[in-house]
Amino acid sequence: MLKPTPKIVVIIPAVNEEKSIGKVINELPHQIISEVLVCNNGSTDRTKDVALEAGATVLDEQRKGYGWACLKGLDYISQMNEKPDIVVFIDGDFSDYPKELSLVVAPILNDDIDLVIGSRALGAKEKGSMTFPQRFGNWLATRLMRLFYHVRYTDLGPFRAIKYDKLLLLKMDDKTYGWTIEMQIKAAKHKLTYTEVPVNYKKRIGVSKVSGTIKGTILAGYKIIFAIFKYL
């Protein structure tokens, strides 16, 4: 069971997000958060400085990859004297609405759910906020997960919350684009309880490192398909 006053730590992977990272940090509901970790994944702009000015703890990870950045945050958490009850992941591009963190953690706090995915498919999306490759990738991945792992998701959304002890159980190891789907597949294999909550989505600030490039789109698609069959 969770503690009466749960400790929540937020992990934000970030690459060259100087124009958005401060907005993300400032709009988080800090009254329920213990610490914000910005995992600076080799930024060449002022992402680190802006995050520090906004009050976040900044962790530098030079090895490029979304998974590497998330793993850096988990390594930091592993060294805390008092471990969190819940870990929340959110992107640093301000495409999500940070204030909705309260909605994302609510099923854990109220219903003892293990994993909560913020679903952009169920929420309101600003026109042009998700590219066709993103929409198609989500459609394909969620249907393949339903077919092979018997779980029903509508999104691989990066805005998500999970109990820390359950996260450790998953032994996450993807270093790049497969992080989100790896978590959902491993949660299915470990029979974790899960749910989705609608989250709203808007155009990101800056250019996506994944869907904004041909290389990123191809690699992300490959990692999604690879992950589906890797864990069978």
Phi, psi and omega per residue, in radians:
M1 nan 2.581 3.109
L2 -1.308 2.720 3.096
K3 -1.174 2.724 3.117
P4 -0.953 -0.694 3.057
T5 -2.024 1.641 -3.031
P6 -1.201 2.563 3.069
K7 -1.635 2.138 -3.107
I8 -2.026 2.208 3.075
V9 -2.030 2.380 -3.119
V10 -1.884 2.293 3.066
I11 -1.923 2.211 3.132
I12 -2.160 1.779 3.012
P13 -1.200 2.412 -3.061
A14 -2.592 2.343 3.027
V15 -2.337 2.001 3.095
N16 0.890 1.028 -3.111
E17 -2.051 0.616 -3.044
E18 -1.064 -0.482 -3.108
K19 -1.464 -0.258 -3.045
S20 -2.104 -0.477 -2.965
I21 -1.069 -0.657 3.119
G22 -1.115 -0.668 3.130
K23 -1.137 -0.736 3.131
V24 -1.067 -0.871 -3.100
I25 -1.087 -0.806 -3.060
N26 -1.156 -0.507 -3.083
E27 -1.612 -0.017 3.033
L28 -1.190 2.577 3.109
P29 -1.352 1.456 -2.992
H30 -1.114 -0.303 -3.137
Q31 -1.150 -0.318 3.131
I32 -2.032 0.096 -3.084
I33 -1.895 2.407 3.105
S34 -1.517 -0.700 -3.086
E35 -2.778 2.539 3.071
V36 -1.966 2.137 3.139
L37 -1.887 2.007 3.027
V38 -1.689 2.023 -3.110
C39 -1.658 1.701 -3.013
N40 -1.372 1.845 -2.975
N41 -1.665 1.088 3.077
G42 1.359 0.559 3.141
S43 -1.102 2.535 3.101
T44 -1.942 0.088 3.094
D45 -1.934 -2.669 -3.056
R46 -1.673 0.408 3.138
T47 -0.916 -0.837 -3.096
K48 -1.070 -0.821 -3.102
D49 -1.122 -0.763 -3.120
V50 -1.118 -0.721 3.139
A51 -1.119 -0.730 3.107
L52 -1.115 -0.738 3.125
E53 -1.102 -0.522 -3.139
A54 -1.451 -0.074 3.050
G55 1.736 0.160 3.141
A56 -1.482 2.770 2.923
T57 -1.517 2.220 -3.092
V58 -1.869 2.235 3.110
L59 -2.026 2.209 -3.122
D60 -1.597 2.235 3.062
E61 -2.297 1.878 -3.065
Q62 -1.412 -0.395 3.108
R63 -1.219 2.088 -3.024
K64 -1.259 2.334 3.089
G65 2.580 2.386 3.125
Y66 -0.992 -0.761 3.139
G67 -1.125 -0.714 3.095
W68 -1.003 -0.758 -3.133
A69 -1.102 -0.777 3.128
C70 -1.122 -0.711 3.125
L71 -1.125 -0.563 3.073
K72 -1.083 -0.739 3.098
G73 -1.117 -0.703 3.135
L74 -1.187 -0.610 3.082
D75 -1.096 -0.719 3.091
Y76 -1.085 -0.795 -3.138
I77 -1.071 -0.652 -3.119
S78 -1.076 -0.367 -3.122
Q79 -1.696 -0.008 3.091
M80 -1.222 2.520 3.069
N81 -1.193 -0.738 3.093
E82 -1.957 1.959 -3.086
K83 -1.317 2.660 3.108
P84 -1.300 2.819 2.997
D85 -1.512 -0.617 -3.060
I86 -2.335 2.428 3.001
V87 -2.015 2.273 3.104
V88 -1.964 2.380 3.054
F89 -1.962 2.358 3.071
I90 -2.602 2.544 -3.137
D91 -1.313 2.795 -3.095
G92 -1.689 0.199 -3.048
D93 -1.677 0.019 3.108
F94 1.180 0.425 3.056
S95 -1.410 -0.505 3.024
D96 -1.503 2.982 3.064
Y97 -1.847 1.758 -3.044
P98 -0.954 -0.533 -3.134
K99 -1.087 -0.368 -3.122
E100 -1.355 0.027 3.065
L101 -0.946 -0.638 3.130
S102 -1.041 -0.644 3.109
L103 -1.236 -0.628 -3.085
V104 -1.232 -0.639 -3.128
V105 -1.503 -0.222 -3.052
A106 -0.979 -0.759 3.131
P107 -1.109 -0.482 3.074
I108 -1.270 -0.798 -3.091
L109 -1.216 -0.687 -3.011
N110 -1.641 -0.556 -3.018
D111 -2.147 0.104 3.086
D112 1.078 0.539 3.068
I113 -1.263 2.573 -3.104
D114 -1.447 -0.751 -3.034
L115 -2.335 2.324 3.117
V116 -2.215 2.210 3.084
I117 -1.826 2.238 2.999
G118 -1.361 1.935 -3.036
S119 -1.628 2.032 3.042
R120 -1.256 -0.469 3.138
A121 -1.159 -0.532 -3.120
L122 -1.573 -0.268 -3.113
G123 -1.728 -2.992 3.119
A124 -1.599 2.247 -3.126
K125 -1.962 2.289 3.018
E126 -1.137 2.452 -3.138
K127 -0.991 2.243 3.123
G128 1.501 0.040 -3.094
S129 -1.330 -0.461 3.090
M130 -2.122 2.268 -3.136
T131 -1.333 2.884 3.094
F132 -1.033 -0.771 3.100
P133 -1.020 -0.641 3.093
Q134 -1.126 -0.835 -3.113
R135 -1.122 -0.755 -3.136
F136 -1.182 -0.716 3.130
G137 -1.058 -0.736 3.093
N138 -1.129 -0.773 3.138
W139 -1.029 -0.838 -3.097
L140 -1.176 -0.827 -3.075
A141 -1.103 -0.761 -3.095
T142 -1.188 -0.576 3.108
R143 -1.307 -0.621 3.070
L144 -1.181 -0.649 3.085
M145 -1.137 -0.659 3.108
R146 -1.133 -0.690 -3.099
L147 -1.212 -0.820 -3.003
F148 -1.667 -0.465 -3.058
Y149 -2.065 -0.049 3.039
H150 1.043 0.699 3.037
V151 -2.133 2.593 -3.079
R152 -1.975 1.814 3.050
Y153 -2.089 2.774 3.028
T154 -1.992 -0.111 -3.021
D155 -2.740 2.730 2.958
L156 -1.856 0.553 -3.006
G157 -0.895 2.391 -3.128
P158 -1.274 -0.327 3.117
F159 -1.439 1.855 -3.017
R160 -2.689 2.810 3.120
A161 -2.369 2.535 -3.127
I162 -2.605 2.519 3.038
K163 -1.079 2.396 -3.062
Y164 -1.093 -0.724 -3.125
D165 -1.135 -0.576 3.087
K166 -1.269 -0.608 3.091
L167 -1.094 -0.712 3.087
L168 -1.090 -0.645 -3.136
L169 -1.059 -0.533 -3.073
L170 -1.319 -0.349 -3.135
K171 0.862 1.030 -3.110
M172 -1.070 2.389 -3.126
D173 -2.505 -0.021 3.113
D174 -1.180 2.383 -3.040
K175 -1.741 -0.224 -3.020
T176 -2.288 -2.032 -2.950
Y177 -1.420 -0.202 -3.043
G178 -1.596 0.139 -3.036
W179 -1.012 -0.845 -3.032
T180 -1.174 -0.799 -3.118
I181 -1.242 -0.548 3.072
E182 -1.047 -0.753 -3.132
M183 -1.075 -0.761 -3.092
Q184 -1.236 -0.645 3.108
I185 -1.207 -0.794 -3.140
K186 -1.142 -0.603 3.070
A187 -1.079 -0.677 3.107
A188 -1.145 -0.759 -3.110
K189 -1.156 -0.560 3.111
H190 -1.567 0.063 3.099
K191 1.011 0.708 3.050
L192 -1.270 2.611 3.016
T193 -1.338 2.520 -3.072
Y194 -2.598 2.813 3.013
T195 -2.759 2.965 3.038
E196 -2.099 2.597 3.010
V197 -2.205 2.497 3.110
P198 -1.155 2.313 2.993
V199 -2.237 2.578 3.136
N200 -1.513 2.764 -2.997
Y201 -2.530 2.426 -3.129
K202 -2.311 2.996 3.119
K203 -1.064 2.336 -3.132
R204 -1.252 2.789 3.010
I205 -1.556 2.156 -3.108
G206 1.619 -2.971 -3.081
V207 -1.840 2.334 3.128
S208 -1.128 2.400 3.092
K209 -1.362 -0.242 -3.129
V210 -1.847 -1.308 -3.051
S211 -1.279 -0.221 -3.122
G212 -1.459 -0.085 3.134
T213 -2.318 2.652 3.104
I214 -1.116 -0.768 -3.139
K215 -1.049 -0.806 -3.125
G216 -1.099 -0.710 3.131
T217 -1.102 -0.795 -3.126
I218 -1.135 -0.788 -3.117
L219 -1.163 -0.683 3.120
A220 -1.125 -0.753 3.109
G221 -1.081 -0.727 3.109
Y222 -1.082 -0.791 -3.098
K223 -1.134 -0.632 3.129
I224 -1.119 -0.864 -3.128
I225 -1.137 -0.726 3.141
F226 -1.055 -0.763 -3.110
A227 -1.121 -0.682 -3.134
I228 -0.942 -0.768 -3.045
F229 -1.634 -0.346 -3.130
K230 -1.097 -0.677 -2.994
Y231 -1.712 0.124 3.106
L232 -1.141 nan nan
